[in-house]
Amino acid sequence: MGSVKLRSNKDKASRPKEENLKHNVRSKDVRRRHSSEADEENLKWGESGRHLDKRNVSKVAKLYENANGSMEQSKRPRVRGYKDEYDSRQRNMDEKEKMKIRGDPRDAKWSKYTGRLEHELDFNSDKSVMARNAKESLRDYKSTGQDFERRKSGVRSEDGHERYRISAEKATNYRSVSPRSGNSTKGGRDFPRKDYDDRAAFKNFDECNDIMDKPRVSQMQMEERIQKLAKSLNGANIDIPEWMFSKMMRSAQIIFTDHSILRVIQILGKFGNWRRALQIIEWLQMRERFKSHKLRYIYTTALDVLGKARRPVEAFNLFQVMLQQLSSYPDLVAYHSIAITLGQAGHIKELFDVIDTMRSPPKKKFKTGTLGKWDPRLEPDVTVYNAVLNACAQRKQWEGAFWVLEQLKKQGVQPAPTTYGLVMEVMFACGKYNLVHEFFKKMQKSSIPNALTYRVIVNTLWREEKIDEAVQTVRDMERRGIVGSAALYYDFARCLCSGGRCQEALMQIEKICKVANRPLVVTYTGLIQACLDAGSIENGAYVFKQMENFCSPNLVTCNIMLKGYLDHGMYEEAKMLFQKMLEDGFNSKSGYEIRVTPDIYTFHTLLEACITDQRWDDFESFYKRMLQSGYNFNIKRHLRMILDACRAGKDELLDITWVHLTEADRIPPPALIKERFCKKLEEGNYHVAISCIAKTNPNDLQAFSKTAWLNLFKENAERFHKDTLVQLVREVSILTAKSDEANPVFENLMMCCRELDRTSVMTGDFKPNESVYTVQTEPAYS
């Protein structure tokens, strides 16, 4: 509601009548009062017209003269009366509003149309207020400069007081519209806009396009960001600094919730990067802003990742951490995960600690709050007991199987076929084959055996070399309609191969292909290994040949066949297979030839065979091929081979190895250095011989001591000429004279030469010339 505006006569004359409807209505009331007052005065003048005197005439003349000047004095009290009337009306309306708030019905009035008491329309409530605020908000966002000038404009009245124009805008200064909520709020002073234009909180909606128009991130986009973060974390170095790891996490533009953390850990688990998954958990524990509502689920997911990665120690440590908090205290799913992980690894002691934790209350007291009497104790179920059986099979402790059966009996639980199968597997691992058959018969009375139990029976019969009974057992299973697993048929085929029944074994491959997920080459490789373990290289070669008709052999298959050929003295067949791997290749179903690249195991197998059969030419060829393939010289495996080949006349291999180690910036071993030193002395190349011992490993000085040199010359005395020692001393003396630093290897060599000169250990007709020896050694000690 606007306030009254007091203006001068000129302003009133220039103001249009349509400016405000309320003022127009009020002006009509004022005119009616003027007319009534004028009528009363006329009646008085009419009645007393005959009695007018000069004094009354002077009063009337003074009242109406100077319309522009003296009339203002008469209107001044009237204006004051209007203002008082407006103030009273304003007070009445304020009282009515208070009554409405209190629910007082006195704000109603009698309607002349209905003849009853009706409430007045409140133009200041609800929609009218919102509409007025919306209109007035346009004024609030205008420049304050114009508003300031408009407020400063005023008119000075006759009494000397300057009256400013009071507009509705002044009232809205204390009731501005909030840009966020749209509600009317009390405002303060008007500050210049130029001081706050750079702050986003003081900007208009039209200016904040980056906030209002920014779309929400969809679930698909968030999943893509999570995938990208997981891949970047998986590819990064595990030893990156903590600040770099935090930068990678924060730059992913992901809201770290329980779901996003779970997804990152799951993806890292698929990559097998369990270390990075644990690093994420440690990083979150240091973040105070991260408030997890499902911390137990995050830890359980990490336990599953560690279990698939076969990391039982880390999983058990993480399980101990879960016991320290109420929000992460393990539930049944977490107990299953840690039990399976420990059972597969064979950690029986830790597994029984987990069972004790399930049955006992928490050791640490927690503030349960609204949970009241919180009891996390649980009783182990079949899954936990099956994990115990797995651990017993790994540790070969058959007593644990009877403990599990006893616990199930106390709980009144009938063992399932899977439990019986695991009990039979424990007995099989412990070598108690009679108990395997006993439990199998016991299980048949209460339930139907599954594929796991039949697999254990087949393996037991295989160990007992009862091939015919194993065949009868598998036929009985198929007659019952039980679908065998791939592992069952795979073990059954290997059982047939070990018994020399390769034709029947190859017939099982078709059944394996129907239920197997593993590649076909793995199955053939297992059959070949079974034939070789049974000592039949002919059956292994037959299966290998049949394999080429269906799939191409891989590197593992070729290495097994190479080892089998060489163990049975079939060197030529092994050499032909090696040549086929490198040059010819194997035919595939698509018609292309697939070549198999040999690995270091392939070369080691061939080199050992060449040394055994003393095939030095083939040894040289295989050794050069190994170095060309990028494999390095191994001191433990190749040093003895190279020394034997050099003594057999393959001196070129010594130089090839020396060049290979020099290019790799590796110091040759002492035995190789001495062998090349003697070889070059025998050839008369003293400069190269001395360069061989110029650079040695400081840790190998004991191998080049005076005693070591004496033993070397004694063992190889027949390889040197009579002037070899003289020339060697001469070259060493010249080299040491040019060098400022003393070389202990050269000093020990010179001392050895002096000792040999005194004792004449060399050949009988060789005695160094003392004068030459003295002359040549003087510069070295000068």
ChimeraX attribute file (.defattr): number of C-alpha atoms within 10 A of each C-alpha:
attribute: neighborCount
match mode: 1-to-1
recipient: residues
	/A:1	10
	/A:2	13
	/A:3	13
	/A:4	15
	/A:5	13
	/A:6	15
	/A:7	18
	/A:8	14
	/A:9	12
	/A:10	9
	/A:11	11
	/A:12	11
	/A:13	10
	/A:14	8
	/A:15	11
	/A:16	10
	/A:17	12
	/A:18	9
	/A:19	9
	/A:20	10
	/A:21	10
	/A:22	10
	/A:23	14
	/A:24	14
	/A:25	10
	/A:26	12
	/A:27	13
	/A:28	11
	/A:29	11
	/A:30	13
	/A:31	11
	/A:32	11
	/A:33	12
	/A:34	11
	/A:35	11
	/A:36	11
	/A:37	11
	/A:38	12
	/A:39	12
	/A:40	11
	/A:41	12
	/A:42	13
	/A:43	11
	/A:44	11
	/A:45	13
	/A:46	11
	/A:47	10
	/A:48	10
	/A:49	11
	/A:50	8
	/A:51	10
	/A:52	10
	/A:53	9
	/A:54	9
	/A:55	8
	/A:56	11
	/A:57	11
	/A:58	10
	/A:59	10
	/A:60	11
	/A:61	10
	/A:62	12
	/A:63	14
	/A:64	11
	/A:65	11
	/A:66	11
	/A:67	9
	/A:68	9
	/A:69	9
	/A:70	13
	/A:71	14
	/A:72	15
	/A:73	11
	/A:74	12
	/A:75	12
	/A:76	11
	/A:77	11
	/A:78	13
	/A:79	12
	/A:80	11
	/A:81	12
	/A:82	14
	/A:83	15
	/A:84	12
	/A:85	12
	/A:86	15
	/A:87	14
	/A:88	12
	/A:89	12
	/A:90	14
	/A:91	12
	/A:92	13
	/A:93	13
	/A:94	12
	/A:95	13
	/A:96	18
	/A:97	16
	/A:98	13
	/A:99	14
	/A:100	16
	/A:101	9
	/A:102	9
	/A:103	10
	/A:104	12
	/A:105	13
	/A:106	11
	/A:107	19
	/A:108	15
	/A:109	13
	/A:110	12
	/A:111	12
	/A:112	8
	/A:113	6
	/A:114	8
	/A:115	9
	/A:116	11
	/A:117	14
	/A:118	13
	/A:119	14
	/A:120	12
	/A:121	9
	/A:122	11
	/A:123	11
	/A:124	13
	/A:125	10
	/A:126	9
	/A:127	10
	/A:128	12
	/A:129	16
	/A:130	16
	/A:131	13
	/A:132	13
	/A:133	20
	/A:134	13
	/A:135	11
	/A:136	18
	/A:137	19
	/A:138	10
	/A:139	14
	/A:140	17
	/A:141	10
	/A:142	11
	/A:143	11
	/A:144	15
	/A:145	10
	/A:146	10
	/A:147	14
	/A:148	11
	/A:149	9
	/A:150	13
	/A:151	14
	/A:152	11
	/A:153	11
	/A:154	14
	/A:155	16
	/A:156	12
	/A:157	11
	/A:158	11
	/A:159	6
	/A:160	8
	/A:161	9
	/A:162	12
	/A:163	15
	/A:164	16
	/A:165	17
	/A:166	16
	/A:167	14
	/A:168	14
	/A:169	16
	/A:170	14
	/A:171	13
	/A:172	20
	/A:173	16
	/A:174	15
	/A:175	18
	/A:176	19
	/A:177	22
	/A:178	13
	/A:179	14
	/A:180	9
	/A:181	8
	/A:182	13
	/A:183	14
	/A:184	16
	/A:185	13
	/A:186	12
	/A:187	13
	/A:188	10
	/A:189	7
	/A:190	11
	/A:191	9
	/A:192	11
	/A:193	15
	/A:194	7
	/A:195	8
	/A:196	12
	/A:197	12
	/A:198	10
	/A:199	8
	/A:200	12
	/A:201	11
	/A:202	13
	/A:203	14
	/A:204	13
	/A:205	12
	/A:206	8
	/A:207	11
	/A:208	13
	/A:209	10
	/A:210	9
	/A:211	10
	/A:212	10
	/A:213	8
	/A:214	8
	/A:215	8
	/A:216	7
	/A:217	9
	/A:218	9
	/A:219	9
	/A:220	9
	/A:221	11
	/A:222	16
	/A:223	15
	/A:224	12
	/A:225	16
	/A:226	20
	/A:227	17
	/A:228	14
	/A:229	22
	/A:230	24
	/A:231	15
	/A:232	14
	/A:233	20
	/A:234	20
	/A:235	11
	/A:236	12
	/A:237	11
	/A:238	13
	/A:239	7
	/A:240	9
	/A:241	9
	/A:242	11
	/A:243	9
	/A:244	10
	/A:245	18
	/A:246	12
	/A:247	10
	/A:248	15
	/A:249	18
	/A:250	13
	/A:251	9
	/A:252	16
	/A:253	12
	/A:254	16
	/A:255	12
	/A:256	16
	/A:257	13
	/A:258	17
	/A:259	13
	/A:260	16
	/A:261	20
	/A:262	21
	/A:263	17
	/A:264	21
	/A:265	25
	/A:266	21
	/A:267	19
	/A:268	23
	/A:269	24
	/A:270	12
	/A:271	15
	/A:272	16
	/A:273	21
	/A:274	25
	/A:275	15
	/A:276	20
	/A:277	26
	/A:278	18
	/A:279	14
	/A:280	17
	/A:281	15
	/A:282	11
	/A:283	14
	/A:284	15
	/A:285	12
	/A:286	9
	/A:287	9
	/A:288	7
	/A:289	9
	/A:290	13
	/A:291	13
	/A:292	17
	/A:293	12
	/A:294	14
	/A:295	17
	/A:296	21
	/A:297	20
	/A:298	20
	/A:299	24
	/A:300	25
	/A:301	21
	/A:302	25
	/A:303	28
	/A:304	22
	/A:305	27
	/A:306	27
	/A:307	24
	/A:308	16
	/A:309	17
	/A:310	16
	/A:311	16
	/A:312	24
	/A:313	16
	/A:314	16
	/A:315	25
	/A:316	20
	/A:317	11
	/A:318	18
	/A:319	23
	/A:320	13
	/A:321	14
	/A:322	19
	/A:323	16
	/A:324	15
	/A:325	14
	/A:326	16
	/A:327	15
	/A:328	21
	/A:329	18
	/A:330	24
	/A:331	15
	/A:332	15
	/A:333	13
	/A:334	21
	/A:335	22
	/A:336	21
	/A:337	25
	/A:338	26
	/A:339	31
	/A:340	24
	/A:341	27
	/A:342	27
	/A:343	26
	/A:344	20
	/A:345	19
	/A:346	22
	/A:347	20
	/A:348	23
	/A:349	10
	/A:350	17
	/A:351	24
	/A:352	15
	/A:353	10
	/A:354	20
	/A:355	18
	/A:356	15
	/A:357	19
	/A:358	19
	/A:359	13
	/A:360	13
	/A:361	14
	/A:362	16
	/A:363	9
	/A:364	9
	/A:365	10
	/A:366	12
	/A:367	9
	/A:368	10
	/A:369	8
	/A:370	7
	/A:371	8
	/A:372	8
	/A:373	8
	/A:374	12
	/A:375	10
	/A:376	15
	/A:377	15
	/A:378	16
	/A:379	13
	/A:380	19
	/A:381	14
	/A:382	17
	/A:383	15
	/A:384	24
	/A:385	25
	/A:386	22
	/A:387	26
	/A:388	28
	/A:389	32
	/A:390	28
	/A:391	27
	/A:392	27
	/A:393	25
	/A:394	19
	/A:395	18
	/A:396	19
	/A:397	16
	/A:398	21
	/A:399	11
	/A:400	21
	/A:401	25
	/A:402	12
	/A:403	14
	/A:404	20
	/A:405	17
	/A:406	12
	/A:407	14
	/A:408	17
	/A:409	12
	/A:410	9
	/A:411	11
	/A:412	9
	/A:413	12
	/A:414	13
	/A:415	17
	/A:416	14
	/A:417	20
	/A:418	16
	/A:419	23
	/A:420	25
	/A:421	27
	/A:422	22
	/A:423	29
	/A:424	29
	/A:425	30
	/A:426	28
	/A:427	26
	/A:428	23
	/A:429	19
	/A:430	16
	/A:431	15
	/A:432	15
	/A:433	19
	/A:434	12
	/A:435	15
	/A:436	23
	/A:437	18
	/A:438	11
	/A:439	16
	/A:440	21
	/A:441	12
	/A:442	12
	/A:443	19
	/A:444	11
	/A:445	9
	/A:446	12
	/A:447	13
	/A:448	12
	/A:449	20
	/A:450	17
	/A:451	21
	/A:452	20
	/A:453	24
	/A:454	22
	/A:455	25
	/A:456	25
	/A:457	25
	/A:458	24
	/A:459	22
	/A:460	24
	/A:461	20
	/A:462	21
	/A:463	14
	/A:464	11
	/A:465	14
	/A:466	15
	/A:467	20
	/A:468	12
	/A:469	14
	/A:470	23
	/A:471	16
	/A:472	11
	/A:473	17
	/A:474	20
	/A:475	12
	/A:476	13
	/A:477	16
	/A:478	11
	/A:479	10
	/A:480	9
	/A:481	9
	/A:482	15
	/A:483	13
	/A:484	19
	/A:485	18
	/A:486	22
	/A:487	15
	/A:488	21
	/A:489	24
	/A:490	21
	/A:491	21
	/A:492	23
	/A:493	28
	/A:494	26
	/A:495	27
	/A:496	24
	/A:497	28
	/A:498	25
	/A:499	19
	/A:500	18
	/A:501	16
	/A:502	21
	/A:503	14
	/A:504	13
	/A:505	22
	/A:506	20
	/A:507	11
	/A:508	17
	/A:509	18
	/A:510	11
	/A:511	15
	/A:512	21
	/A:513	15
	/A:514	10
	/A:515	14
	/A:516	17
	/A:517	9
	/A:518	11
	/A:519	10
	/A:520	17
	/A:521	17
	/A:522	14
	/A:523	21
	/A:524	26
	/A:525	22
	/A:526	18
	/A:527	26
	/A:528	29
	/A:529	21
	/A:530	23
	/A:531	28
	/A:532	24
	/A:533	14
	/A:534	15
	/A:535	14
	/A:536	19
	/A:537	20
	/A:538	13
	/A:539	22
	/A:540	28
	/A:541	17
	/A:542	14
	/A:543	21
	/A:544	20
	/A:545	12
	/A:546	13
	/A:547	19
	/A:548	16
	/A:549	11
	/A:550	14
	/A:551	16
	/A:552	21
	/A:553	25
	/A:554	17
	/A:555	16
	/A:556	17
	/A:557	18
	/A:558	20
	/A:559	20
	/A:560	17
	/A:561	23
	/A:562	22
	/A:563	19
	/A:564	24
	/A:565	22
	/A:566	18
	/A:567	13
	/A:568	12
	/A:569	13
	/A:570	14
	/A:571	19
	/A:572	11
	/A:573	14
	/A:574	21
	/A:575	16
	/A:576	11
	/A:577	18
	/A:578	22
	/A:579	12
	/A:580	14
	/A:581	20
	/A:582	13
	/A:583	13
	/A:584	14
	/A:585	19
	/A:586	18
	/A:587	17
	/A:588	15
	/A:589	11
	/A:590	6
	/A:591	8
	/A:592	10
	/A:593	14
	/A:594	17
	/A:595	18
	/A:596	20
	/A:597	14
	/A:598	17
	/A:599	15
	/A:600	12
	/A:601	11
	/A:602	19
	/A:603	19
	/A:604	16
	/A:605	14
	/A:606	22
	/A:607	25
	/A:608	16
	/A:609	20
	/A:610	19
	/A:611	17
	/A:612	9
	/A:613	11
	/A:614	15
	/A:615	13
	/A:616	18
	/A:617	12
	/A:618	16
	/A:619	23
	/A:620	18
	/A:621	11
	/A:622	17
	/A:623	24
	/A:624	14
	/A:625	13
	/A:626	20
	/A:627	14
	/A:628	10
	/A:629	13
	/A:630	10
	/A:631	13
	/A:632	15
	/A:633	15
	/A:634	8
	/A:635	13
	/A:636	8
	/A:637	12
	/A:638	17
	/A:639	17
	/A:640	13
	/A:641	17
	/A:642	23
	/A:643	18
	/A:644	15
	/A:645	22
	/A:646	17
	/A:647	10
	/A:648	11
	/A:649	10
	/A:650	17
	/A:651	15
	/A:652	13
	/A:653	18
	/A:654	20
	/A:655	12
	/A:656	14
	/A:657	21
	/A:658	19
	/A:659	14
	/A:660	16
	/A:661	16
	/A:662	12
	/A:663	9
	/A:664	10
	/A:665	9
	/A:666	12
	/A:667	13
	/A:668	19
	/A:669	15
	/A:670	17
	/A:671	13
	/A:672	18
	/A:673	19
	/A:674	18
	/A:675	18
	/A:676	22
	/A:677	20
	/A:678	18
	/A:679	18
	/A:680	17
	/A:681	22
	/A:682	17
	/A:683	13
	/A:684	17
	/A:685	13
	/A:686	21
	/A:687	14
	/A:688	14
	/A:689	22
	/A:690	18
	/A:691	10
	/A:692	19
	/A:693	17
	/A:694	12
	/A:695	13
	/A:696	16
	/A:697	12
	/A:698	8
	/A:699	7
	/A:700	11
	/A:701	14
	/A:702	12
	/A:703	15
	/A:704	21
	/A:705	18
	/A:706	21
	/A:707	14
	/A:708	15
	/A:709	20
	/A:710	19
	/A:711	12
	/A:712	15
	/A:713	19
	/A:714	13
	/A:715	10
	/A:716	12
	/A:717	14
	/A:718	12
	/A:719	13
	/A:720	18
	/A:721	16
	/A:722	16
	/A:723	13
	/A:724	16
	/A:725	21
	/A:726	19
	/A:727	16
	/A:728	20
	/A:729	21
	/A:730	17
	/A:731	14
	/A:732	20
	/A:733	20
	/A:734	14
	/A:735	14
	/A:736	17
	/A:737	16
	/A:738	10
	/A:739	10
	/A:740	7
	/A:741	8
	/A:742	10
	/A:743	12
	/A:744	15
	/A:745	19
	/A:746	21
	/A:747	18
	/A:748	18
	/A:749	21
	/A:750	20
	/A:751	16
	/A:752	20
	/A:753	22
	/A:754	15
	/A:755	14
	/A:756	18
	/A:757	19
	/A:758	12
	/A:759	9
	/A:760	15
	/A:761	15
	/A:762	20
	/A:763	13
	/A:764	8
	/A:765	8
	/A:766	15
	/A:767	18
	/A:768	20
	/A:769	11
	/A:770	12
	/A:771	9
	/A:772	12
	/A:773	18
	/A:774	10
	/A:775	11
	/A:776	19
	/A:777	18
	/A:778	11
	/A:779	13
	/A:780	18
	/A:781	9
	/A:782	6
